[in-house]
Amino acid sequence: MWQVVGHEWAVELLERSLANGRTAHAYLLLGLPQIGKTTLALNFAQALNCLGEEKPCGQCRSCLKIAHGNHPDVRVIEAVNGTIKIDQMRAVQREVALSPHEGRWKVYIIRQMERATTEAANCLLKTLEEPPTQVILMLTAGEIDQLLPTIISRCQVLNLRPLPISLVREALEERWEIDPEQARLLARLSGGRLGWAVRASEEAAILQKRERCLNEMIELMGQGRVERLRYAQRLSRHPDSLREVLDLWLSWWRDLLLVKGGSSTEVTNVDREATLRSQAQSYSLTQVRDFVKALRAAVWQLDHNANTRLALEVLMLSLPAPST
Ligand SMILES: [Zn+2]
């Protein structure tokens, strides 16, 4: 049985290719972080090498080895200190030339391909251009425009979408046995990324950080220029968590837009609904809308290498103060 939750069309496509003996030499799995790309790739590796009846059975020697990360023919390659280097791709190039140790297929899962250096990507391209038999490459990446077109054209592309929130909630309750209230919150916050929700259920620090970050934003709404500029400066010193903070802000202001507009759609920040309702009274619809726009613009600028501190300063100064 496939362990993947959701993404049925992708599972069906892979199953069909396996049944017809028409697997591609390389697949490219696209989608947001923690959406299930690596889980799907590992499950496919299991299906390819399964010794049981219904592939992947999850029980046989091969399936178990892959699940435990010690199958000699299934390798997961990822960035070291932020980048995938040429040496890693050269090792792949050497290894693919050898026949499998014990499985039928050698599977190389290369995670976050967008982190490969140009040299590393070009090295992998050589392997993709002359695909060895009994080898399948599974690349994962966030967005297609982050990769070389020559790499994309040699892969079958599977674009994974976020799961329905209800499906994440159900999986959290049934498979991970998380209590319903917590499952509801995690499912909403996950935006359909089950991997994120599972991790947040295991690491308390993730929700604590969200809590702290939301409180800081709410406090900042009532503060003046000096505090706002100080906050922008502080934030700009942590480029790694910047996107996460802005996404959180965006979720909050989108929620405000929903509440303001009287929409019946459930908000994302379900545990803070009372605060959202009271804030909705303090802002006009135009103010909320304008700030959502400002947030989107800031995210765009930061994605396009704008001056971080400047972009954040402009954003913090445009954060509207509550009217009451
Ligand atoms: Zn099996």
Residues whose N, C-alpha, C, O or C-beta is under 5 A from the ligand:
A	BS01	ZN	C50 L51 G52 P56 C57 G58 Q59 C60 C63
